[in-house]
Amino acid sequence: MLRDVVALVWDGVGMFGVGVVSEVFGDDRSADGLPAYDFALVTERPGKIRTDAGIQLFVEHGLARAASADLVVVLGWEQVVEDPPEAYLQVLRDAVARGARVMSHCTGAAVVAASGIADGRRLATHWHYADAVAARYPAVDVERSALYVEDGPVLSSAGTAAGIDACLHLLRAEHGVAVANGVARRMVVPPHREGGQAQFVEGPELPPQEGHRLREVLVWAGERLDQPLPVEELAARALMSPRSFARHFRVLTGTTPHAWLLAQRVALAQDLLESTDLAVDEVARRAGFGASTTLRQHFTRRVGTSPQAYRRAFRGSPVEAPAPPAQRTQPPAVPAVAARRHDPAALARP
C-alpha cells in the first residue's frame, strides 16, 4: 500500500511539478476520508535550491530519506543531454530493487532513463524533449504521444498537467476509483481525461506501418476540419476497412474518430475566437460545424461557456484572420484532443 512518498529535487527543478506532487501527496485530506502520506522533498545537499521559476525552496531532507519510500517521484530535469548526478540514479535503482515504484514527471524521464531502470521499457516524456531522450538512451522505448505510461515499476508522464493525470492514475491503482475521484474533486480537475493519449496506458501498440498511416491520416484530417470527414473516407485513406480503422484509431488516440474530430474542431473554434474577428457563423463554418447553432451546442458542452462569452473573456488585440484550415502550414498536434489552458476538463495534450 502506498504510504511513503518522496520527490527528488535539484537546482532548476520544475516548480509546477513540485506543486503537483506536493498537492497530491503532501496535503493531508484524512478528514475527508482520503489517504494521507508521509511526503518529503529530498535532495543531494539539503538546504536551499532554486526552481526553474527562480523561487527558492528550503529542502530539509537528504537522499537517505528515500530509502523507506514506496514511491520515488522524479521531477523535471531539463538538461537532458547531461548526465544526472550518480547519487540520484542510485536512489532509483535501489527503489526498484526493493519493490518500490518510480514515477517521473516531464523531463524527469531523462533521469529515469539514465539510471537504467527503464531499459527495455516504455517511457513517456514531454514531446519537445522526446527525440533527445531517445537518442541519448536507445535502450529505452520513448513514448512521444502518451500522457502517461505505466510499464512495470516505472510510471512516467509527459509535460506539465500530464503529471496530474499520472498521479490520479496511481491513486486509482493503489486505492480505487473513489479515492482518485475524491482527490480530483479537491483539486478541481477531471479524475480521468477521456480519450486522448492517456489510453496508451492500457492500449496495445500498433505495428509501425499501421501507426504511420494513421498518423498521416490525422495530419491530413487536421488540415481539413472545415470539410466533411466521414469515417469511411478516413478509413480509405488509411487503406483499412471502417471497422479496422476504428479499432486501430482507438489504439492510437484512445478515442473514436468522431470524438477526435469533434475535439479538434472545438479547439480550432477556440483559436479562431481568440485570434480573429470572424463572425461566429464563419467560425462555425471554418471549424467544420456548419451552423452556429451546432457550434454553440458542442462548444458549450465541452468548454462550459458559449462562443460569444469565450471570445469576450479571451480575445486579445485584433489580428489578421488566418488562412482556412485547408491552407494552414502548421496542422494541429497529432494525436490530440482539445488542449485549452482555459478548460481543464478538455485538456488532452502533454
Disulfide bonds with the S-S distance in Angstrom:
none
